[in-house]
Amino acid sequence: MTRAFHITPNTLAALGISALLACGGGGGGTNTGNNPPPKTIADNLTYTNPSSGTYQLVKNTTKSTASKLVLDLVGASGSLSGVGFYLTADQTKVTWTTVDLGDPEMVKNSAFSNTLVKSKVSGDTLQAGVYQKGTTGAITATTSTLLAQVALDLKSNIPVNTTITLSAPAGKAAIMNPPTNPLATTAVTITVGTLVAN
């Protein structure tokens, strides 16, 4: 004999509550357990180009990556035979590196030909220069001519939103004038933007 099974109103209510609990509550709430924790360690370098200045360090968007920042030095229109400068960056947070893998120096240039390229890192400071060799003629630069390139790598375990000191020391930058100029060099000021680890 088959035993009849009766569903009472109380049984229906219990089944409904169980179904709601199994679905996460029925209120359309968000399951916060699936959200990633907020990022605390930086994995990229955010650089804002300077808004003024004749000689500027601007971001090279083609060569830069999330954790590697490549900066282009651009300047005034006119003839010149080279450029030399000092830059400082907080080496507890970033490190000076080559622009491209295999480069022999920490500074790079493609505007000059038959060049003498030199660089040296001492503590936080990069000393760099790119000059035409011997009697090689000067170049005619425009405001978009890439006079030099440098690069920085982000170090590990740097907190998010950390401001990184990057500067061009006053009195430590000059262009080499063409041989026809009575002055061998002319002092210039390099304007640097802001750098933040994010």
C-alpha positions in Angstrom: 0.0 0.0 0.0 1.3 3.4 -1.0 1.5 5.9 1.8 0.2 9.3 1.0 2.6 12.3 1.5 1.0 15.5 2.5 2.7 18.9 2.0 1.7 21.3 4.7 2.0 25.1 4.5 4.8 24.9 7.1 6.8 22.5 4.9 6.5 24.8 1.9 7.8 27.7 3.9 10.8 25.7 5.1 11.6 24.6 1.6 11.4 28.2 0.4 13.8 29.5 3.0 16.2 26.7 2.2 16.2 27.6 -1.5 16.8 31.3 -0.7 19.8 30.4 1.5 21.2 28.1 -1.1 21.0 31.0 -3.7 22.8 33.5 -1.4 19.9 35.2 0.1 17.4 36.2 -2.6 18.1 39.9 -2.2 20.4 40.1 -5.2 23.4 40.8 -2.9 27.0 40.7 -4.1 29.2 37.9 -3.1 32.1 39.8 -1.7 34.1 36.6 -1.3 34.9 36.7 -5.1 36.3 40.2 -5.1 40.1 40.6 -5.3 41.8 42.4 -2.4 42.8 46.0 -3.0 46.2 46.4 -4.6 48.8 47.5 -2.0 52.1 46.9 -3.9 52.8 49.1 -7.0 53.3 47.3 -10.4 53.6 50.3 -12.7 55.2 53.7 -13.1 52.9 56.7 -13.8 54.6 59.7 -15.3 53.0 63.1 -16.0 54.9 65.2 -18.6 56.0 68.7 -17.6 53.6 71.4 -18.7 56.3 74.1 -19.3 60.0 74.5 -20.1 62.1 74.6 -23.2 64.1 71.4 -22.5 61.8 68.7 -21.2 61.8 65.0 -20.2 58.7 63.5 -21.8 57.4 59.9 -21.7 58.1 57.7 -24.7 54.8 55.9 -24.9 56.1 53.4 -27.5 59.0 52.1 -25.5 57.7 52.4 -22.0 56.0 49.5 -20.3 54.0 49.2 -17.0 57.1 48.9 -14.8 59.7 50.5 -17.1 59.7 54.2 -17.9 61.5 55.5 -21.0 62.0 59.3 -21.1 62.9 61.4 -24.1 64.8 64.7 -23.8 63.5 67.2 -26.3 64.4 70.9 -26.6 64.6 74.0 -28.7 64.9 74.5 -32.4 68.4 75.3 -33.6 71.8 73.8 -34.4 73.8 71.9 -31.8 76.5 69.3 -31.6 75.6 67.5 -28.4 74.0 67.5 -25.0 75.1 66.6 -21.5 73.1 66.4 -18.3 72.7 65.0 -14.8 69.4 63.4 -13.6 68.6 62.1 -10.1 66.0 59.5 -9.1 65.4 57.8 -5.8 67.2 54.5 -6.2 65.4 52.9 -3.2 62.3 52.9 -5.5 63.6 52.8 -9.1 66.8 52.0 -10.8 68.5 53.5 -13.9 68.6 51.0 -16.7 69.3 50.8 -20.4 66.6 51.9 -22.9 66.9 48.8 -24.9 68.3 45.4 -24.0 71.9 45.1 -24.9 72.6 48.9 -25.0 76.2 49.6 -23.9 75.2 52.9 -22.1 72.4 54.2 -19.9 71.8 57.0 -22.4 70.7 56.6 -26.0 70.4 58.9 -29.0 69.3 58.5 -32.7 69.4 62.1 -33.8 73.2 62.5 -33.9 75.5 60.6 -36.2 79.1 59.5 -35.5 78.5 60.0 -31.8 80.4 59.8 -28.6 78.0 58.4 -26.0 78.9 58.3 -22.3 77.0 57.6 -19.1 77.7 56.9 -15.4 75.5 56.1 -12.4 76.7 57.3 -9.0 74.1 56.7 -6.2 70.9 58.4 -7.3 72.5 60.4 -10.1 72.8 59.5 -13.8 75.5 61.5 -15.7 75.0 61.4 -19.4 76.2 62.9 -22.6 75.8 62.5 -26.4 78.1 64.4 -28.7 79.1 64.5 -32.3 82.6 63.2 -32.8 85.4 65.4 -34.2 84.5 67.5 -37.1 81.1 65.9 -37.7 78.6 68.7 -38.6 76.0 69.9 -36.2 72.4 68.8 -36.4 69.4 71.1 -37.0 67.0 70.2 -34.2 63.3 71.0 -33.9 61.2 71.0 -30.7 60.4 67.3 -31.3 64.0 66.1 -32.0 64.9 63.3 -29.6 68.2 64.6 -28.1 68.6 61.7 -25.7 66.7 58.8 -24.1 67.0 57.4 -20.5 65.1 54.7 -18.7 64.0 53.7 -15.2 62.8 50.4 -13.8 60.4 50.1 -10.8 61.8 48.2 -7.9 59.8 45.5 -6.0 57.7 45.9 -2.9 57.0 49.6 -3.4 53.6 50.7 -1.8 50.9 51.9 -4.2 50.7 55.7 -4.6 54.3 56.3 -3.7 55.7 59.6 -5.1 59.2 59.0 -6.5 61.7 61.9 -6.6 63.0 62.6 -10.1 64.8 65.8 -10.9 67.4 67.5 -13.1 69.9 69.4 -10.8 70.2 73.1 -11.6 73.4 74.0 -13.5 74.1 70.4 -14.6 72.8 70.5 -18.2 74.3 72.0 -21.3 74.1 71.8 -25.1 77.3 71.7 -27.2 77.1 74.4 -29.8 78.1 73.9 -33.4 81.8 74.8 -34.2 80.8 78.1 -35.8 79.4 79.3 -32.4 81.9 81.4 -30.3 80.7 79.6 -27.2 81.5 75.9 -26.9 78.5 75.1 -24.7 75.4 76.8 -23.5 73.8 76.0 -20.1 70.2 74.8 -20.3 67.5 73.9 -17.8 65.7 70.5 -18.1 62.1 70.4 -16.8 61.0 67.1 -15.3 57.5 65.8 -14.7 56.1 63.9 -11.8 56.6 60.2 -11.1 54.3 58.0 -9.0 54.4 54.2 -8.4 50.9 52.7 -8.7 
